[in-house]
């Protein structure tokens, strides 16, 4: 009975966003690295 749901949509759990500069352990952000900066620009 625990696994039965009472209608509605199934719950999707997304991943927590992680900063790509923190993942690379970058001490300095290279402004000439366009590939990484493009993801941050709007």
N, C-alpha and C positions, 0 to 999 in steps of 0.2 A: 504494500500500500504506500510505501515511502516514494516509490518511483512513479506512481501515477500522478498525472497532472489534471487539473480541472479546467481544461480549455485554455485558450490564449496561445500566444506565441512562445516558442521555446526560448529560454534565456541564453543569450550569447555573451560570453565573457571575453572582452578584448584585452590585448596586452597593454601594459603601461608603457607610455612613450619614454624612451631613453634618449638623452642628448648624445648625438653622434660624436661630439668632441669629447665628452666624458668617457665614452666607450673606448676611444683611441688613446685616452690619457694624454691628450694634447695640452702642452703647457702654453703654447702660443698658437693663435689661429692665423693661418697663412691666408692673407686676403687675395693672393694670386691663385689659390686652389679653387677654381671656379666650380668644379664638379661637386665639392662638398657645400660650398656656399649657395649654390643654385637651389638646394633643397630648403634652405632657410629663407630665401627671398620671396617676397610676395609681389 
